[in-house]
Amino acid sequence: MSDNFENDYTEDGEESFADMFASFDADAGEDLQVGDKVKAEIIAIGMDTVFVNTGAKIDGAVDKTELLDENGEFPYGIGDILELYVVAFDENEMRLSKAFSGIGSLNLLQDAFAGKVPVEGKVKAPCKGGFNVTIMGRRAFCPVSQIDTRYVENPEDYVGETFLFTITRLEENGRNIVISRRRLLEEEQEKAKKAFMETIGVGSILEGRVANMMPYGAFVELFPGVEGMIHVSELGWSRVDTPEAVLKKGDPVTVKVIGMEEGKKKGQVKIALSIKQISGDPWETEAPGFKAGDRIQGRVTRLMGFGAFVEIAPGIEGLVHISEMSYTRRVTRPDDVVASGETVDVVIKDVDLENRRISLSIRDAQGDPWADIDEKYTPGRQAEGTVEKKEKFGYFVNIAPGVTGLMPRSKISQSAKAAEIDRLKVGDPISVVIEEVQPDTRRLTLAPVGGEGTGEWKTYAKPQAAALGTLGEKLKEAMKSQKK
């Protein structure tokens, strides 16, 4: 076997690797035909022409102007892969292009139709149901629904523009040509969509735009043809009743992908999004800063039979139990004191971070009228009140907001005005005397003014006792004088 192994056979009689590769290269070239779509690697970049390797025996060439971007720049480099169509081919030259253009024969049109090769066309004018378009020197018709992927409001906007089209119908020797731009756009969109989907996953932070609103959430366009849904519960840490409360159609939004799963249709992917999960959980970031005794403002979010929920920070709600709503009146319904959406002052009574519960009080924020009761109402002091409730054992009399005392029936019966007091109705005014104050148990004992044992009775009792004592002494002295 000679030293030049490229021209020899192997020991077992087979051709050398170099010969087989050359044969394969030639066969590959023979298999290509006009209209074929190929992947081509850039091997050289000239002034006007870009040379590519398609795997065929001869290299291909494509006009550089076809590959310029929207800014007129050439964005590719040696080694980059392009997808092109074979538009001309012989043993000496292979011409490639992104699409057929210029004036071509009927055979070239038929090749483009059969191979689904894009053709370049210029929109001439609107016509009934679509547009007149010139492709390769021939008149073609593009239905209005096929000129774009979106609804066409102003057909005149497309006149004079040059686009790529695919031939969908070629009849009567080229006299009846129907073309579509939409198919190409959808194919490009599908490729771009597939590439985009490969770049995202659960946890991805994306920019999007609100595309549609539903009662249960908002749909966001993440990429042309790709939408995700934000459930109403994921719109914010604060309670959101309807999506319209925080978003509107067209709003730009930053979202986090929190779930991806296959849809019912083949290739469909359902994407779950969240706005609130972009920021940290407020129960972990904000709640630890709250302490019992803090006085803060909050917004009433919900009213329940047992109390009201108040949001004291975005996503952090506390409960004001009905028993913590007022010191000054008996509350049976939360809406007697507060309304949903109202801003209220509250005092934090307890913080349970483990169970995410915060107890609040409205009445503590307003102040406890019993706090200095023993200073305001000392025994023997007279006060003006209102009959709040009548019971068999006595009357409850309100003498100040949140301060109600009991006037026992025994005290009423001792009064010179007992009959008059018995005729009083709930809401009627009454003068009372403070008998006893018990701040710890919030009990206040009252007596009617002028009744036995009251401060007024004691005031008049001493002068009367003194007067009787003096009279007795005078009588005693008179009796002594008579004996003498």
Secondary structure, 3 states (H helix, E strand, C coil): CCCCHHHCECCCCCECHHHHHHHHHHHHHHHCCCCCEEEEEEEEECCCEEEEECCCCCCEEEEHHHHCCCCCCCCCCCCCEEEEEEEEECCCCEEEECCECCCCCHHHHHHHHHHCCCEEEEEEEEECCEEEEEECCEEEEEEHHHCCCCCCCCHHHHCCCEEEEEEEEEEHHHCEEEEECHHHHHHHHHHHHHHHHCCCCCCCEEEEEEEEEECCEEEEEEECCEEEEEEHHHCCCCCCCCHHHCCCCCCEEEEEEEEEEECCCCCCEEEEEECHHHCCCHHHHCHHHCCCCCEEEEEEEEEECCEEEEEEECCEEEEEEHHHCCCCCCCCCHHHCCCCCCEEEEEEEEEECCCCEEEEECHHHHCCCCCCHHHHCCCCCEEEEEEEEEECCEEEEEEECCEEEEEEHHHHHCECCHHHHHCCCCCCEEEEEEEEEECCCCEEEEEECCECCCHHHHHHHHHHHHHHHHHHHHHHHHHHHHHC
